[in-house]
């Protein structure tokens, strides 16, 4: 073999090794269960989504008599959720879904309080797999979580009775989770969905963030990381598509997004809304960054949710 051929071969091997190493690195950074340093001081986040709630919100959560509920996931993980019955007996029940690297008690308190105190709902707040008190060593970006949520819904139906009316409400990755869940064959007890700052798919958001934060193209970096994810966690990023699931939903959906969201770009809510074939509304909150729609205008947020749900919940 000529010297030129040897040089070319060495370069090819080095490039392959670099791509393999980078895909393993990005899998560990983005998918594996560990602290996410890249969220700290991220300019696209006015307030880190994984940070604790304000003291008054934490105090409200801690004052409530939440019951810890456990179940086994479809693939054998021990999952935990927190259940709070309504102040008065009711069939109305909300299942909340928190965001990426968050947990139900740390992130979903304001929404639990809204549904419990203002709407009079029973509240179930699961910790997603790989988060909070639930088992799991990877983040499913809503794809594997959707099957967990189907099981939580069936558990609620068994526990509270066939007459219950269920709303799914999620924020960020939780928003994508409830949209992915909405495309599954669900019990008739599920009546509506509220999706706040959801992304169109895991591939889309990771390609966007890969370019924005690391200045790398989707191909080959995100594509190879997706392959690693399939081998290690059982799904391709392209599979985790809220957009595709929304196209086959039978549920009415309220889409919410911050007008100034650059972490999950606001353009994604327009794509999701356009793809939805069922009764739908879209509420884009002026001046709101990622995950801050409620904080920016809680009164209007509450009113929009209440009015939308009143159309479908008895």
C-alpha positions as CSV (number, residue, x, y, z in Angstrom):
1,X,0.0,0.0,0.0
2,X,1.3,3.5,-0.9
3,X,2.0,6.1,1.7
4,X,-1.0,8.1,0.4
5,X,-3.2,5.1,0.9
6,X,-2.0,4.6,4.4
7,X,-2.6,8.3,5.2
8,X,-6.1,8.1,3.9
9,X,-6.8,4.9,5.9
10,X,-5.5,6.5,9.1
11,X,-7.6,9.6,8.5
12,X,-10.7,7.5,7.9
13,X,-10.1,5.5,11.1
14,X,-9.6,8.7,13.1
15,X,-12.8,10.2,11.7
16,X,-14.7,7.1,12.5
17,X,-13.3,7.0,16.0
18,X,-14.1,10.7,16.5
19,X,-17.7,10.1,15.4
20,X,-18.1,7.1,17.6
21,X,-16.7,9.0,20.6
22,X,-18.8,12.0,20.0
23,X,-22.0,10.0,19.7
24,X,-21.2,8.2,23.0
25,X,-20.5,11.6,24.6
26,X,-23.7,13.2,23.3
27,X,-25.7,10.2,24.4
28,X,-24.3,10.4,27.9
29,X,-24.8,14.2,28.0
30,X,-28.4,14.2,26.6
31,X,-30.0,10.9,27.4
32,X,-28.2,9.2,30.3
33,X,-29.5,10.0,33.8
34,X,-27.1,12.4,35.3
35,X,-26.9,16.2,36.1
36,X,-27.1,18.3,32.9
37,X,-24.4,20.9,33.2
38,X,-25.3,22.3,29.8
39,X,-28.5,23.7,31.3
40,X,-26.6,25.9,33.7
41,X,-26.3,29.5,32.5
42,X,-27.9,28.5,29.2
43,X,-28.9,31.8,27.5
44,X,-32.1,30.3,26.1
45,X,-33.4,29.7,29.7
46,X,-34.4,32.7,31.6
47,X,-35.0,30.4,34.6
48,X,-33.5,26.9,34.7
49,X,-36.4,24.5,34.3
50,X,-34.9,22.1,36.8
51,X,-34.5,24.6,39.5
52,X,-36.7,24.6,42.6
53,X,-40.0,26.4,42.7
54,X,-40.3,29.6,44.6
55,X,-40.6,29.1,48.4
56,X,-44.3,29.7,48.4
57,X,-44.9,27.1,45.8
58,X,-42.7,24.5,47.5
59,X,-44.6,25.3,50.8
60,X,-47.9,24.6,49.1
61,X,-46.8,21.3,47.7
62,X,-45.3,20.3,51.1
63,X,-48.6,21.2,52.9
64,X,-50.7,18.9,50.8
65,X,-51.4,15.3,51.8
66,X,-50.1,13.7,48.6
67,X,-50.2,10.0,48.6
68,X,-47.2,8.2,47.1
69,X,-48.4,5.6,44.5
70,X,-46.2,3.0,42.8
71,X,-46.5,0.9,39.8
72,X,-44.2,-1.2,37.5
73,X,-43.6,0.1,34.0
74,X,-44.2,-1.9,30.9
75,X,-40.5,-2.8,31.0
76,X,-40.2,-3.5,34.7
77,X,-39.1,-0.2,36.3
78,X,-40.5,1.0,39.6
79,X,-42.3,4.3,38.9
80,X,-43.7,6.6,41.5
81,X,-46.4,9.3,41.4
82,X,-48.1,11.6,43.9
83,X,-51.9,11.6,44.2
84,X,-54.0,14.4,45.8
85,X,-57.8,14.0,45.9
86,X,-59.9,17.0,45.1
87,X,-61.3,19.1,48.0
88,X,-64.8,17.8,47.1
89,X,-65.6,14.4,45.5
90,X,-65.4,14.7,41.7
91,X,-64.8,12.7,38.6
92,X,-62.4,15.3,37.2
93,X,-58.8,14.3,37.3
94,X,-55.6,15.7,35.8
95,X,-52.4,13.8,35.2
96,X,-49.4,16.2,35.1
97,X,-46.1,15.7,33.2
98,X,-43.0,17.5,34.2
99,X,-40.1,18.5,32.0
100,X,-36.6,17.3,31.1
101,X,-34.5,16.4,34.2
102,X,-37.2,17.8,36.5
103,X,-39.6,16.1,39.0
104,X,-43.3,16.4,39.8
105,X,-43.0,18.0,43.2
106,X,-40.2,20.4,42.2
107,X,-41.7,21.6,38.9
108,X,-45.4,21.0,38.8
109,X,-46.6,22.6,42.0
110,X,-48.3,25.7,40.4
111,X,-50.2,23.5,37.9
112,X,-51.2,21.1,40.7
113,X,-52.5,24.1,42.7
114,X,-54.4,25.5,39.8
115,X,-56.2,22.3,39.1
116,X,-56.8,21.4,42.7
117,X,-57.8,24.7,44.2
118,X,-59.3,26.6,41.3
119,X,-60.7,23.8,39.1
120,X,-61.5,21.3,41.9
121,X,-59.7,18.3,40.2
122,X,-58.1,15.2,41.6
123,X,-54.3,15.5,40.8
124,X,-51.8,12.8,39.8
125,X,-48.2,13.9,39.4
126,X,-45.9,11.1,38.2
127,X,-42.1,11.3,38.3
128,X,-41.1,10.2,34.8
129,X,-38.7,7.3,34.3
130,X,-35.2,8.4,34.9
131,X,-36.4,11.3,37.1
132,X,-37.2,12.1,40.7
133,X,-38.2,9.0,42.7
134,X,-38.8,6.8,39.7
135,X,-36.3,4.2,38.5
136,X,-34.6,4.3,35.1
137,X,-31.1,5.3,33.9
138,X,-32.1,7.1,30.7
139,X,-34.5,9.8,29.5
140,X,-37.1,8.7,26.9
141,X,-38.0,12.2,25.6
142,X,-41.7,11.2,26.0
143,X,-41.6,8.1,23.8
144,X,-41.2,5.4,26.4
145,X,-42.9,7.7,28.9
146,X,-46.1,7.7,26.8
147,X,-46.6,4.0,27.6
148,X,-46.0,4.7,31.3
149,X,-48.8,7.4,31.1
150,X,-51.2,4.9,29.5
151,X,-50.6,2.6,32.5
152,X,-51.1,5.5,35.0
153,X,-54.4,6.3,33.3
154,X,-55.5,2.7,33.6
155,X,-54.5,2.7,37.2
156,X,-56.6,5.8,37.9
157,X,-59.6,4.2,36.2
158,X,-59.3,1.1,38.4
159,X,-58.8,3.2,41.5
160,X,-61.4,6.0,40.9
161,X,-64.0,4.2,38.8
162,X,-65.0,4.1,35.1
163,X,-66.8,7.4,35.4
164,X,-63.7,9.6,35.8
165,X,-62.8,12.3,33.3
166,X,-59.0,12.6,32.7
167,X,-57.0,15.6,31.4
168,X,-53.4,15.3,30.5
169,X,-51.3,18.5,31.1
170,X,-47.5,18.6,30.5
171,X,-44.8,21.2,30.3
172,X,-41.7,21.1,28.0
173,X,-40.7,17.4,27.7
174,X,-43.9,16.7,29.7
175,X,-45.8,18.6,26.9
176,X,-44.3,16.3,24.3
177,X,-45.1,13.3,26.5
178,X,-48.8,14.1,26.7
179,X,-48.9,14.7,23.0
180,X,-47.2,11.4,22.3
181,X,-49.6,9.7,24.7
182,X,-52.6,11.3,22.9
183,X,-51.8,9.3,19.8
184,X,-52.1,6.0,21.6
185,X,-55.3,4.0,21.9
186,X,-56.6,5.5,25.2
187,X,-59.6,4.8,27.4
188,X,-62.6,6.9,26.7
189,X,-62.1,8.5,30.2
190,X,-59.3,10.7,28.7
191,X,-61.1,13.8,27.5
192,X,-58.5,16.5,26.7
193,X,-54.8,17.5,26.5
194,X,-52.9,20.7,27.5
195,X,-49.4,20.8,26.0
196,X,-47.2,23.7,27.2
197,X,-43.9,24.4,25.2
198,X,-43.7,20.9,23.7
199,X,-41.2,20.0,20.9
200,X,-42.1,18.3,17.7
201,X,-39.8,15.4,18.1
202,X,-36.7,14.3,20.1
203,X,-34.7,14.4,16.8
204,X,-35.9,17.9,16.0
205,X,-35.1,19.4,19.4
206,X,-31.7,17.7,19.7
207,X,-30.7,18.7,16.2
208,X,-31.7,22.3,17.0
209,X,-29.9,22.3,20.3
210,X,-26.8,20.5,18.9
211,X,-26.4,23.3,16.4
212,X,-27.2,26.1,18.8
213,X,-25.1,24.9,21.8
214,X,-22.4,22.8,20.2
215,X,-22.3,24.1,16.6
216,X,-22.6,20.6,15.1
217,X,-24.8,19.5,12.2
218,X,-27.6,17.0,12.7
219,X,-25.9,14.6,10.4
220,X,-23.9,12.7,11.3
221,X,-23.7,13.7,15.0
222,X,-27.4,13.5,16.0
223,X,-28.0,10.6,13.7
224,X,-25.2,8.6,15.2
225,X,-26.3,9.5,18.7
226,X,-29.8,8.3,17.8
227,X,-28.3,5.0,16.8
228,X,-26.5,4.7,20.2
229,X,-29.8,5.6,21.9
230,X,-31.5,2.8,20.0
231,X,-28.9,0.3,21.0
232,X,-28.8,1.4,24.7
233,X,-32.3,2.7,25.4
234,X,-34.4,1.0,22.7
235,X,-35.6,3.9,20.6
236,X,-34.5,6.2,17.8
237,X,-34.9,9.9,18.2
238,X,-37.1,10.0,15.1
239,X,-39.5,7.6,16.8
240,X,-40.1,10.0,19.7
241,X,-42.3,12.3,17.5
242,X,-45.1,14.3,19.1
243,X,-45.9,15.6,15.6
244,X,-46.7,12.1,14.2
245,X,-48.7,11.2,17.3
246,X,-50.8,14.4,17.2
247,X,-51.7,13.5,13.6
248,X,-53.6,10.4,14.9
249,X,-55.1,11.7,18.1
250,X,-58.8,11.7,18.8
251,X,-58.5,14.2,21.7
252,X,-59.0,18.0,21.7
253,X,-55.7,19.8,22.5
254,X,-54.8,23.2,23.9
255,X,-51.3,24.2,22.7
256,X,-49.5,26.8,24.8
257,X,-46.0,28.3,24.1
258,X,-44.0,31.3,25.1
259,X,-43.5,33.8,22.3
260,X,-39.9,34.3,23.3
261,X,-39.0,30.7,23.7
262,X,-35.6,30.0,22.1
263,X,-35.0,26.7,24.0
264,X,-37.9,24.9,22.3
265,X,-38.5,27.4,19.4
266,X,-42.0,28.8,19.2
267,X,-42.2,27.7,15.6
268,X,-42.7,24.2,16.8
269,X,-46.1,25.0,18.4
270,X,-47.3,26.2,15.0
271,X,-46.3,22.9,13.4
272,X,-48.0,20.9,16.2
273,X,-51.2,22.9,16.0
274,X,-51.4,22.6,12.2
275,X,-50.9,18.8,12.4
276,X,-53.8,18.3,14.9
277,X,-57.0,17.1,13.3
278,X,-59.2,17.5,16.4
279,X,-60.7,20.5,18.1
280,X,-57.8,22.7,19.2
281,X,-56.7,26.1,20.4
282,X,-53.3,27.8,20.5
283,X,-52.2,30.3,23.1
284,X,-48.9,32.0,22.5
285,X,-47.9,34.0,25.6
286,X,-46.3,37.4,24.9
287,X,-42.8,37.9,26.4
288,X,-42.7,34.4,27.9
289,X,-39.5,32.3,27.7
290,X,-39.2,28.5,27.9
291,X,-41.5,27.0,30.5
292,X,-42.5,30.4,31.8
293,X,-45.9,30.8,30.2
294,X,-47.8,30.4,33.5
295,X,-45.3,32.5,35.4
296,X,-45.6,35.3,32.9
297,X,-49.4,35.6,33.0
298,X,-50.9,33.2,35.5
299,X,-54.4,34.8,35.3
300,X,-54.8,34.5,31.5
301,X,-53.1,31.0,31.5
302,X,-55.6,29.8,34.1
303,X,-58.5,31.3,32.3
304,X,-57.5,29.8,28.9
305,X,-57.1,26.4,30.4
306,X,-60.4,26.6,32.3
307,X,-62.4,27.8,29.3
308,X,-60.9,25.2,27.0
309,X,-61.5,22.3,29.3
310,X,-65.1,23.4,30.1
311,X,-65.9,22.5,26.5
312,X,-65.0,18.8,27.0
313,X,-65.3,18.1,30.8
314,X,-68.7,17.8,32.4
